[in-house]
Amino acid sequence: MTGLTLRCTGFFVEDVPKTLSFYQAAFGLNLRYLHPSTGYAELETGETLLAFVSEQFIDEASLLGGSPFRTNRHDTAPIAAWIAFVTADMEGDWQRALAAGATVIKLPEAKPWGQVVGYLRDLNGVIVELCTKSPRG
């Protein structure tokens, strides 16, 4: 085993403050850090942080050394990645996400492995899984 731990998962977005407002309203997440430029932010999600970086900040800070990247937009096909939030209140949390502006990909359904799982898209088009706890822990 290596000494590595997963510290953060992040997404590139057009507007960090707007994305923060969505995630706070949709999923009840708390702000951990917002860069003074508002181009970078972290939300508390347990041991691993959820971060958002603005496309403008990426360019201005030369974070990727000028390498191109695919933008996240609600009106285009989603990137090949997702984030998952575990809930003890599927119905309540699902409805809160919808009220905040999430759109349904697939309604929650019971899976053969013992979870209830549903899929949404956030305001940027990122796929968000809302699920009950896995029987594997």
C-alpha positions as a printed Julia matrix, in Angstrom:
137×3 Matrix{Float64}:
   0.0    0.0     0.0
   1.2    3.51   -0.79
   1.06   6.41    1.6
  -1.36   8.24   -0.68
  -4.84   9.36    0.31
  -7.52  10.97   -1.83
  -7.69  14.58   -0.65
  -9.95  16.21   -3.19
 -12.13  15.66   -6.23
 -12.62  18.71   -8.36
 -14.5   19.91  -11.41
 -13.81  22.74  -13.8
 -16.82  25.05  -13.98
 -17.75  28.32  -15.59
 -18.91  30.08  -12.4
 -17.64  28.96   -8.98
 -19.94  31.13   -6.79
 -23.02  29.99   -8.71
 -21.87  26.36   -8.41
 -21.3   26.77   -4.66
 -24.8   28.18   -4.21
 -26.24  25.22   -6.09
 -24.36  22.56   -4.07
 -25.16  24.27   -0.78
 -28.88  24.42   -1.65
 -29.1   21.04   -3.39
 -27.03  18.92   -1.02
 -26.58  21.01    2.14
 -22.79  21.11    1.82
 -20.75  23.63    3.82
 -18.09  25.89    2.39
 -14.58  25.05    3.58
 -12.59  27.57    1.53
 -13.14  30.19   -1.15
 -10.11  31.75   -2.84
 -10.25  35.58   -2.77
 -10.56  35.58   -6.58
 -13.67  33.34   -6.28
 -12.01  31.15   -8.9
 -11.45  28.2    -6.55
 -13.51  26.74   -3.71
 -13.77  23.66   -1.53
 -16.85  22.14    0.07
 -16.86  19.87    3.12
 -17.9   16.33    2.18
 -16.21  14.24    4.83
 -12.62  13.08    4.47
 -12.43  14.02    0.78
 -13.14  17.58   -0.31
 -15.21  18.56   -3.32
 -13.59  21.44   -5.19
 -14.52  23.67   -8.09
 -12.12  25.66  -10.25
 -13.27  28.3   -12.67
 -12.19  28.05  -16.27
 -10.89  31.62  -16.03
  -8.79  30.75  -12.95
  -7.28  27.78  -14.79
  -6.14  30.1   -17.59
  -5.03  32.99  -15.37
  -3.01  30.76  -13.02
  -1.78  28.57  -15.89
  -2.81  25.56  -13.83
  -2.68  23.17  -16.77
   0.17  24.87  -18.61
  -2.13  25.84  -21.46
  -3.36  22.29  -22.07
  -6.89  22.21  -23.45
  -9.69  20.72  -21.39
 -13.33  19.86  -21.92
 -15.79  22.28  -20.38
 -18.76  21.17  -18.3
 -22.01  22.51  -19.7
 -25.56  21.4   -19.03
 -26.46  21.51  -22.72
 -23.68  19.11  -23.81
 -22.95  15.46  -23.1
 -21.54  15.02  -19.59
 -17.91  14.22  -18.96
 -17.1   10.58  -18.27
 -17.06  10.98  -14.49
 -19.48  11.38  -11.61
 -19.66  12.16   -7.92
 -21.78  10.24   -5.44
 -23.37  11.37   -2.2
 -24.62   8.79    0.31
 -27.89   9.68    1.99
 -30.04   8.31    4.77
 -33.03  10.28    3.39
 -33.24   9.5    -0.32
 -36.66  11.06   -0.88
 -35.93  14.24    1.05
 -32.47  14.78   -0.41
 -33.68  13.93   -3.93
 -36.48  16.5    -3.7
 -34.13  19.14   -2.25
 -31.72  18.64   -5.17
 -34.56  18.98   -7.69
 -35.84  22.13   -5.96
 -32.34  23.62   -6.24
 -32.29  23.01  -10.01
 -30.81  19.55  -10.5
 -32.21  17.63  -13.45
 -33.07  13.94  -13.45
 -31.05  11.45  -15.47
 -32.51   8.36  -13.82
 -34.95   8.13  -10.93
 -33.83   6.33   -7.77
 -34.3    2.57   -7.89
 -33.39  -0.4    -5.76
 -30.33  -2.24   -7.04
 -29.65  -5.97   -6.66
 -26.57  -5.25   -4.54
 -28.69  -3.59   -1.83
 -28.57   0.13   -2.54
 -31.11   2.62   -3.84
 -29.44   4.75   -6.52
 -30.54   7.71   -8.65
 -28.69  10.03  -11.03
 -28.96  13.78  -11.51
 -27.08  16.5   -13.37
 -25.97  19.67  -11.63
 -26.23  23.15  -13.14
 -22.91  22.56  -14.98
 -23.99  19.21  -16.39
 -21.86  17.12  -14.0
 -23.42  13.77  -13.1
 -24.32  13.37   -9.43
 -25.32  10.03   -7.95
 -27.5   10.07   -4.88
 -27.48   6.71   -3.13
 -28.15   4.9     0.09
 -25.3    3.31    2.02
 -23.68   0.32    0.42
 -24.0   -3.0     2.24
 -20.22  -3.3     1.7
 -19.7   -0.38    4.07
